[in-house]
Amino acid sequence: MHFMDIHAPISTNCVDESPLYQIPTRRIAKADVKRMLNIESPLYRLIYDSAVRYVDKQISEFIKHLHNTDVLADSNLIITSDHG
């Protein structure tokens, strides 16, 4: 599995999974553009954190699925990132 949700542009689908869902898509996109232009946006940090929580939830659901289908004990999970 490879998640790109945290990379710019941040997917509004993962933001919809959090309390930030009420933020209009255009505001999310605008904050993402500001980040790419090196303009500090407090909203971007909230959006980024939301995306991280979304990915974390997806990984958790995958692990639960492996457990519920009795595959987890025979599995090797390797989780890595490209940005620390």
N, C-alpha and C positions, 0 to 999 in steps of 0.2 A: 504494500500500500504506500502511496506517496501523496501527501497532503500539500497542496499549494495554497491553502486558504490564508496563510499568514504572509505570503508574498504579495507585493503590490502588483496589480491593484487588489486590495483585500475584497474577497467575495462578500457581497451583501447577504448571501445565504447564511453564512456563519454568524453574522451579526444578528440576523433575525432570531437566532437561537438564544438570545440573551435579553436582559432588560433594555438593551439599546435598540430593540426592534422598532420602537416608535420613532426613531430618527429617520427622516426621509432619505432615500437612496442617494439623492443628489448631494446632501450634506456629507454623507459618508465618502462619496467620490471626491468632493471638494477637499475634504481633510486629507485624503490619500494623495491628491495632486499637490497639495501644500507640502506634504512630507517629501515628495519626489523633488520639489524645488527647494528643499532645505529650509522651509518656513515652519517654525514651531507651531504646532496645533495641539492644544490640550485634548481636543476631541479625538485626535488620532490615537493617543495613548489608550484611551478607553476602548476605541474600536479594535486596536491591536490586541489588547488584553482579552477582549471578547472573542476574537478569532483564536487565540491560544486556548481559551476555555472550551471553545467548540471542538477544536482538534483533540484536546484531552478527552472530551466526552466521546468522540468517535472511536478513539483508541480503547477506551474503557468498554464501550459497547462491543467492540471486536473481541476483546479478551473474554467478556461475559459469554459471547457466542461460542468461543472455543471451549470454555468451561462447560456450558450447557450441552454441548454436543460431544462431550468426553474426548476432546481432541487436545485440550490444553496440556495434559500430562505428557503427551508425546510431541509437544511443539517446542521449538526454540524461538523466542521472541527477541528481536534485535531492534532497538529504537535508537535512532540517530538523528542528527540535524545538521544543517549546513551552515548554521550561524551561531554555534555555541550553546 
